[in-house]
Amino acid sequence: MGDNQSETSHKTLRDKLFGGNLKSGKGWSLFGMRLAIGFMFLWGGYEKIEAELGGKLATSGFLSHAVSGPFAVFFNGLAGNPVVDALVVYGELLIGISIMLGIFTRVGAISGILINFMFYISQLPVQNNPIVNEYVVYMFVFLGMFFLVPGRFLGLDGILQNSGFVERRPILRKIMTVVG
């Protein structure tokens, strides 16, 4: 009887971690994509924090010199603004953490779409391709993450949603369904 009980708790833990998709190619693919793009954003935030620790505003160079097109005046006006700098730097860092750990993945995905949209329109017209650049690709990846919620597979969203604490509280269950 003791073996059966540990087997049952083992299955429960497996279900919490993998959401019943242990052998799913979709689950593992989304997990890999989640780690890759999450690390890219985490690293981008880390590099910008290093720039700030060196005494520079991380976004002032980009916003002053790299922007072009119809919105250049708007973005040039944001250069050197500490609030904008903090939003970009810590936004990238938090998006990376959210996506990598699979916690509040829908919030991270929406934030990723918004920040990449801002990066995209700051670069208009796109230089090498008239419509698509890496920011458009990132927006579609984040859109997929919003609908496919990969944080439920080897992520904290799945663990939280399947915890007894959340399952016993309808409000928390609803919040977790929306944000993660």
Secondary structure, 3 states (H helix, E strand, C coil): CHHHHHHHHHHHHHHHHHCCCCCCHHHHHHHHHHHHHHHHHHHHHHHHHHHHHCCCCCCHHHHHHHCCHHHHHHHHHHCCCHHHHHHHHHHHHHHHHHHHHCCCHHHHHHHHHHHHHHHHHHCCCCCCCCCCCHHHHHHHHHHHHHHHCHHHCCCHHHHHHCCHHHHCCHHHHHHHHHHC
